[in-house]
Amino acid sequence: MKLSQEQLDSYLEDGYLKIPNVFTPEEMSVLRSDCYAIVSSDRAHSDGNISELNSDSTRVSFGIDLDSDAVAAAVRVPRILGPVHQLLGDKVYLFQTRINAKMGRLGEGYPWHTDFANWINDGVQRGSINDMITVSVLLTESTPENGALQVAPGSHRHGVGDLFFDTESVGYQSYNAPESYVSKVLSETDPVFIEGQPGDIVLFAPEIMHGSEENHSDVDRMYLMFIYNRSDNLPIASEVKREHMTPYVNYDYEGDLHEVADNAILGSSE
Ligand SMILES: O=C(O)CCC(=O)C(=O)O
């Protein structure tokens, strides 16, 4: 899949782009089944799962392609890797995979932040819209009631922001945005809910300000998150400023990613 000029322009302007119906219901059924097993800790790398602050419900599962052939295929199918190559160039590697789970009534929120504020503290030096990208695949429906991701369109142009290291208010350490920064960004742009159905995807830039509220409904909200980095933007070890609770957060460079067949997700379940 290649993005049209209109989609490219929209992504570069807003810092995010939603594309509906990228994966079929059959593919989503395989992916969802694997992902429910992973968040329930029925996985080989169960030390990749992090719980919510106030319950044992899984908040985030890292390194998920290690435990699901379907996820490993989804990371590499032309529908996903094509747009990634278009935006970042031909030489990219897989920086991180995770599930952001927000289970019914238990899923907690995410304060406003930019992801690159975190990754710069992992030693990555460049986080522009053409250096890194997150591809989010909706595994379940995503609504304001179940805690849909919210983004501030265009906010990537502010850069990473002046963020603070927060290990207290959420289930996993994060560099979050202080109120002054949030107010400044939100005075210029209204946040948008990423609403959608299973199989829709959202591309978003490393420096876009985003966050979400808790899950107020009985409906689980789960996203796959694939993060890609340019292969000439590897983290610098001497610039790493934080440790992680699990070894699967950021992958070392193990070569450039190559596409697999577009039907590889279903092939992997045979
Ligand atoms: O899953 C969410 O609602 C927000 C996720 C997020 O902000 C993040 O993982 O950086």
The ligand as an SDF file (V2000), in Angstrom:
LIG
                    3D

 10  9  0  0  0  0  0  0  0  0999 V2000
   -3.3170    3.8210   24.8140 O   0  0  0  0  0  0  0  0  0  0  0  0
   -3.5980    4.9970   25.0220 C   0  0  0  0  0  0  0  0  0  0  0  0
   -4.7260    5.3760   25.2480 O   0  0  0  0  0  0  0  0  0  0  0  0
   -2.5460    6.0400   25.0030 C   0  0  0  0  0  0  0  0  0  0  0  0
   -1.2440    5.4920   24.6210 C   0  0  0  0  0  0  0  0  0  0  0  0
   -0.1310    6.4060   24.6990 C   0  0  0  0  0  0  0  0  0  0  0  0
   -0.2760    7.5650   24.8560 O   0  0  0  0  0  0  0  0  0  0  0  0
    1.1850    5.8740   24.5770 C   0  0  0  0  0  0  0  0  0  0  0  0
    1.3570    4.6470   24.7050 O   0  0  0  0  0  0  0  0  0  0  0  0
    2.1220    6.6410   24.3480 O   0  0  0  0  0  0  0  0  0  0  0  0
  1  2  2  0
  2  3  1  0
  2  4  1  0
  4  5  1  0
  5  6  1  0
  6  7  2  0
  6  8  1  0
  8  9  2  0
  8 10  1  0
M  END
$$$$
